[in-house]
Amino acid sequence: MPLPERLPRGARFGRRADVVYPVARLVQTVRLEDREPFVTADGSSIREIAGVSSGNAVNQSLAEATVPPGAETIEHFHRASEEIYHFTAGAGRMRLGGLEADVRAGDTVVIAPGVPHKLWNTGDEPLVLLCCCSPPYSHEDTVLLED
């Protein structure tokens, strides 16, 4: 059903009336340099842009992750979360299930729940990616596969 050209005053978008989104305005200015980085269960350093802990999303999270030159993440999977990795800088190698391939800035990888994955930074600069998780990232949803 197409949206009307003008919504009545007080009308809201969305399908779920039982969820109150904590968004005060349409456009939010989120500066990465203002976000405190933290280390995820797989060992990567991330700064959340949107998500439950940032207080601006309910059903998904978006973070910038960085893997330093020569470093790697711990192979892992997520029980419930689907992830999308979009690489914005650097180069590396990724394992997804039983497949491995080189990745670089501009590449995008979709990771289904339950599929093991791992990143190696094989380049001379940080491997940087945007990571979107739905449902939002949580340590409890992450299952580590290496010691």
C-alpha positions as CSV (number, residue, x, y, z in Angstrom):
1,M,0.0,0.0,0.0
2,P,1.6,3.3,-1.0
3,L,2.1,6.0,1.6
4,P,-0.2,9.0,1.4
5,E,1.4,12.2,0.2
6,R,0.9,13.7,3.6
7,L,0.4,11.8,6.9
8,P,-2.1,13.1,9.4
9,R,-0.5,14.9,12.4
10,G,0.7,12.4,15.0
11,A,0.8,9.4,12.5
12,R,3.9,7.1,12.8
13,F,5.7,4.8,10.4
14,G,6.3,1.2,11.2
15,R,4.4,-2.0,11.7
16,R,4.8,-2.5,15.4
17,A,2.9,-0.2,17.7
18,D,4.4,-2.0,20.8
19,V,8.0,-0.9,20.1
20,V,9.1,2.6,21.1
21,Y,12.2,3.7,19.2
22,P,14.6,5.9,21.2
23,V,15.2,8.2,18.2
24,A,14.5,11.8,19.0
25,R,15.0,13.1,15.5
26,L,15.2,11.9,11.9
27,V,18.9,12.6,11.3
28,Q,21.3,11.8,14.1
29,T,24.9,13.0,14.0
30,V,27.1,10.2,15.2
31,R,30.8,10.8,15.1
32,L,33.0,7.8,15.3
33,E,35.8,9.6,17.1
34,D,33.3,10.3,19.9
35,R,32.5,6.5,20.4
36,E,34.5,4.5,22.8
37,P,36.0,1.4,21.2
38,F,35.6,-2.0,22.8
39,V,36.9,-5.5,22.1
40,T,34.3,-8.1,20.9
41,A,34.4,-11.8,21.8
42,D,36.3,-12.5,18.5
43,G,39.1,-10.1,19.4
44,S,38.3,-7.2,17.0
45,S,38.1,-3.6,18.2
46,I,34.8,-2.0,17.3
47,R,33.1,1.3,17.8
48,E,29.3,1.1,17.7
49,I,27.5,3.6,15.5
50,A,24.0,2.4,16.1
51,G,22.5,-0.2,18.4
52,V,21.0,-1.1,21.7
53,S,24.0,0.0,23.8
54,S,24.2,3.3,21.8
55,G,20.5,3.9,22.6
56,N,19.5,4.6,19.0
57,A,18.4,1.2,17.5
58,V,16.3,-1.7,18.7
59,N,16.6,-4.6,16.1
60,Q,20.1,-4.2,14.7
61,S,23.5,-2.8,15.3
62,L,26.0,-1.0,13.1
63,A,29.7,-0.8,14.1
64,E,33.1,0.0,12.6
65,A,35.5,-2.8,13.3
66,T,39.3,-2.6,12.9
67,V,41.8,-5.5,12.6
68,P,45.4,-4.2,12.8
69,P,48.1,-5.3,10.3
70,G,49.2,-8.8,11.0
71,A,46.3,-9.5,13.4
72,E,43.4,-11.9,13.1
73,T,40.1,-12.5,14.7
74,I,39.1,-15.7,16.5
75,E,37.0,-18.0,14.3
76,H,33.5,-17.9,15.6
77,F,29.8,-17.9,14.7
78,H,26.7,-16.2,15.9
79,R,23.7,-18.3,17.0
80,A,21.0,-15.8,16.0
81,S,22.6,-12.8,14.3
82,E,23.0,-12.3,10.6
83,E,25.9,-10.1,9.8
84,I,26.9,-7.9,6.9
85,Y,30.6,-6.9,6.6
86,H,31.4,-4.0,4.2
87,F,35.1,-3.4,4.0
88,T,36.1,0.3,3.8
89,A,39.9,0.2,4.1
90,G,42.8,-2.3,3.9
91,A,43.1,-5.8,2.6
92,G,42.9,-9.2,4.2
93,R,41.6,-12.8,3.9
94,M,38.3,-14.1,5.2
95,R,37.1,-17.6,6.0
96,L,33.4,-18.1,5.6
97,G,32.3,-21.7,6.4
98,G,34.7,-23.9,4.4
99,L,35.7,-21.2,1.9
100,E,38.5,-18.6,2.0
101,A,38.9,-15.6,-0.2
102,D,40.9,-12.3,-0.2
103,V,38.9,-9.2,0.8
104,R,39.6,-5.5,0.3
105,A,37.9,-2.1,0.5
106,G,34.7,-2.1,-1.4
107,D,33.9,-5.8,-0.8
108,T,30.7,-6.9,1.0
109,V,30.1,-10.3,2.7
110,V,26.8,-11.5,4.1
111,I,27.2,-14.0,7.0
112,A,24.2,-16.2,7.9
113,P,23.6,-17.2,11.5
114,G,25.5,-20.3,12.5
115,V,28.2,-20.0,9.8
116,P,31.8,-19.9,11.2
117,H,33.9,-17.0,10.0
118,K,37.3,-15.4,10.6
119,L,39.4,-12.5,9.3
120,W,43.1,-12.0,8.8
121,N,44.7,-8.7,8.0
122,T,47.3,-9.6,5.4
123,G,48.1,-6.0,4.5
124,D,50.3,-3.1,5.8
125,E,47.4,-0.9,7.0
126,P,44.4,-1.5,9.3
127,L,41.6,-3.7,7.8
128,V,38.5,-1.6,8.5
129,L,34.9,-2.7,8.0
130,L,31.3,-1.7,8.8
131,C,29.5,-4.6,10.5
132,C,25.7,-4.7,10.6
133,C,24.1,-7.3,12.9
134,S,20.5,-8.3,13.1
135,P,19.5,-9.0,15.9
136,P,22.1,-6.6,17.4
137,Y,25.6,-7.9,18.3
138,S,26.0,-9.4,21.7
139,H,28.8,-11.4,23.4
140,E,26.3,-14.0,24.5
141,D,25.3,-14.8,20.8
142,T,29.0,-15.4,19.9
143,V,30.4,-18.9,19.9
144,L,34.3,-19.0,19.7
145,L,35.8,-21.9,17.8
146,E,39.5,-21.6,18.6
147,D,41.6,-21.5,21.8
